[in-house]
Amino acid sequence: MKQTKTNAMRMLDRQKIRYELREFPLDGQKAADHLHLPPSMIFKTLVTTDTMGGYFVFCVPTSEELDLKKAAKAAGVKRIEMLKQKDLLPLTGYIHGGCSPVGMKKQFPTILDESARQWETIVVSAGHVGMLMELAPSDLIRAVGAELESITK
């Protein structure tokens, strides 16, 4: 059966960025166990909003928590908060649990936790619940124009 491509996969294909598709159980720790990878190598995608209506995307290891103060500083804004779950699909085109930093309806400023530097490849959502893609952090940075910052607690 042919795999349906997500926006994230199509965008990486267009940019000729290599990635490996992986399927996983829903929980980050279970995914790490299932794929035999450390949880610090699997990055979740978090979408936030500031007080002025701006949006920012943060990618942090599933084993860590986003530090909202560090995130706001990295984004150059006074304060940010997590986007309400009901607003995720209309804004990004992705549902909760399947949000990829790649291929959103609109590209928002994206910040990748600096811990990604320690890995040759990292794993992020492929844009569908239960699907991940493994790629080099430098390729993710190039694909979405991300910056590397310390953004975890």
ABEGO torsion letter per residue (X at the ends): XBBBBBAAAAAAAAAGBBBBBBBBBABAAAAAAAAGBBAAABBBBBBBBBAAGBBBBBBBBAABBBBAAAAAAAAGBABBBBBBAAAAAAAAGBBBGABBABGBABBBBBBBBAAAAABABBBBBAGBBGBBBBBBAAAAAAAAGBBBBBABX
